[in-house]
Amino acid sequence: MAMYLTRFNYTPDTWARLIQKPEDRRHAARDYIESVGGKLHGFWYAFGERDGMTLWEAPDNVSMAAVALALGSGGALSSIETTPLLEVEELIAALKKAQSVHYRPPGT
């Protein structure tokens, strides 16, 4: 299965609801990814550009996209960005494959 890093920001209204009624959102995140056959590996909050991050494992891009679309359409997030992560071995395979790609820069 593939790994994905999601970075997100809550809306001010979501923060206000969490202040009124604090809850551990890891349980909900685990339910979302397990519904498509995946696994939650981590859930963190952060200071800075993003409010939080999750590390997920999903069977494929379509499954992860379904979770990201559901989360993004729910109204609790002001932004969501999901990045597929490559294993070191996958990058090495891509580097080797790149040797056969004959790129030509614009204007040359």
Secondary structure, 3 states (H helix, E strand, C coil): CEEEEEEEEECHHHHHHHHHCCCCCHHHHHHHHHCCCCEEEEEEECCCCCCEEEEEEECCHHHHHHHHHHHHHCCCEEEEEEEEECCHHHHHHHHHHHCCCCCCCCCC
